[in-house]
Amino acid sequence: MRVVLGLLLLLLGLCGSGTQGEERGLGELKSRIDQLEREDAVQATELRSLETRLTATESKTSDLEKENADLQTRLSSTESRIDQLERENAVQATELRSLETRLTATESKTSDLEKKNADLQTRLSSTETELLVSKSRIEQLERENAEKPKVAFYTALTDTGYVGPHNTDTTLKYSKVFTNIGNAYNPATGFFTAPVKGVYYLQFTVCGNHTGLMGVFVFKNNQKIMFNVEWKEDKLYKYFTKSVVLELIAGDTIHLVLPSTYSVYDDVDNHSTFSGSLLFPL
């Protein structure tokens, strides 16, 4: 198109210039035409190149637009997923802080419990050691106790009522035997005989039930070691109780004697009693 326009302009110029320059004008025209043809050829080549590049560019642009649309879709999806993840992360962050608080409290409590457990373990070990020592001591005491003599008796005088008064001193024979561990008391004689050397606890209760004197002597072997007496003026029950702690050797005897003219009383209710036991051997 540019070549045609150029030729037309050139012809117009030539027409206006006259005959004199016909030959010169034809030469210039030919030269101009050649130049325009070359330019046209170059421009055609450039045009084809541009068209090719345009086609490629348009194709690439179309591809890029499609890719961009796809990327936009993926971006929207990614942004949506990011929003969702951010919300989830916010929730998890809250839960995490809560868990961290609970964990801190739990770790503190665990530390306290570990200290308490360690203390309890120490105390338990100490207690177990003490128990072992105590058990050993108990077993030793049990062995010692098993080896020790066991002496204890409890008796009452009679079921017949009054005993005495007599014209002479009379040994009281406590005939109702309720306890006689070690068989140290003899109801036939009224004597308690120490089976081993030791310290003994002895006790007696005397009851009176009529006007007059009531009392007993306490004899160790043949030696009087105690005398107890009461005067009774009515017919109501009257009592006194005495006890002694004596060191006796094996074979020593203890018995109670009713003085002459004195009386005591006993019946099925066991008002007058005599008892004793070994506190510990020596």
Long-range contacts (C-beta under 8 A, 24 or more apart in sequence): 2-36, 2-39, 2-40, 2-43, 3-33, 3-36, 3-37, 3-39, 3-40, 6-32, 6-36, 7-33, 7-36, 148-280, 148-281, 149-182, 149-195, 149-196, 149-198, 149-278, 149-281, 150-181, 150-182, 150-278, 151-181, 151-182, 151-184, 151-194, 151-195, 151-196, 151-200, 151-276, 151-277, 151-278, 152-179, 152-181, 152-182, 152-275, 152-276, 152-277, 152-278, 153-177, 153-179, 153-180, 153-181, 153-182, 153-184, 153-185, 153-192, 153-275, 153-276, 153-277, 154-178, 154-179, 154-273, 154-275, 155-180, 155-185, 155-187, 155-273, 155-274, 155-275, 156-266, 156-270, 156-271, 156-272, 156-273, 156-274, 157-264, 157-266, 157-271, 157-272, 157-273, 157-274, 158-266, 158-267, 158-272, 159-266, 159-267, 159-268, 160-266, 160-267, 161-209, 161-265, 161-266, 161-267, 162-209, 162-210, 162-263, 162-264, 162-265, 163-258, 163-263, 163-264, 163-265, 163-266, 164-258, 164-261, 164-262, 164-263, 164-264, 165-212, 165-213, 165-260, 165-261, 165-262, 165-263, 166-258, 166-260, 166-261, 167-260, 167-261, 168-260, 169-217, 169-257, 169-258, 169-259, 169-260, 170-257, 170-258, 170-260, 171-255, 171-256, 171-257, 171-258, 172-216, 172-255, 172-256, 172-257, 172-258, 172-264, 172-274, 174-256, 174-272, 174-273, 174-274, 176-270, 179-275, 182-278, 185-276, 189-255, 190-255, 190-256, 191-253, 191-254, 191-255, 192-253, 192-254, 192-255, 192-274, 192-276, 193-251, 193-252, 193-253, 194-248, 194-249, 194-250, 194-251, 194-252, 194-253, 194-254, 195-250, 196-250, 196-278, 196-281, 197-247, 197-248, 197-249, 197-250, 197-281, 197-282, 198-247, 198-248, 198-278, 198-279, 198-280, 198-281, 198-282, 199-245, 199-246, 199-247, 199-248, 199-278, 199-279, 199-280, 199-282, 200-245, 200-246, 200-247, 200-248, 200-254, 200-276, 200-277, 200-278, 200-279, 201-243, 201-244, 201-245, 201-276, 201-277, 201-279, 202-243, 202-244, 202-245, 202-246, 202-254, 202-274, 202-275, 202-276, 203-241, 203-242, 203-243, 203-244, 203-274, 203-275, 203-276, 204-241, 204-242, 204-243, 204-256, 204-272, 204-273, 204-274, 204-275, 205-239, 205-240, 205-241, 205-271, 205-272, 205-273, 206-230, 206-239, 206-240, 206-241, 206-264, 206-272, 207-237, 207-238, 207-239, 207-264, 207-265, 207-266, 207-271, 207-272, 208-232, 208-237, 208-238, 208-239, 208-263, 208-264, 208-265, 209-235, 209-236, 209-237, 209-238, 209-265, 209-271, 210-235, 210-263, 210-265, 211-235, 212-261, 212-262, 212-263, 213-259, 213-261, 213-262, 213-263, 214-238, 214-262, 214-263, 214-264, 214-265, 215-259, 215-262, 216-256, 216-257, 216-258, 216-259, 216-262, 216-264, 217-256, 217-257, 217-258, 217-259, 218-242, 218-244, 218-254, 218-256, 218-257, 219-253, 219-254, 219-255, 219-256, 219-257, 220-246, 220-248, 220-252, 220-253, 220-254, 221-252, 221-253, 227-259, 229-259, 229-262, 237-265, 237-271, 239-271, 245-279, 247-282
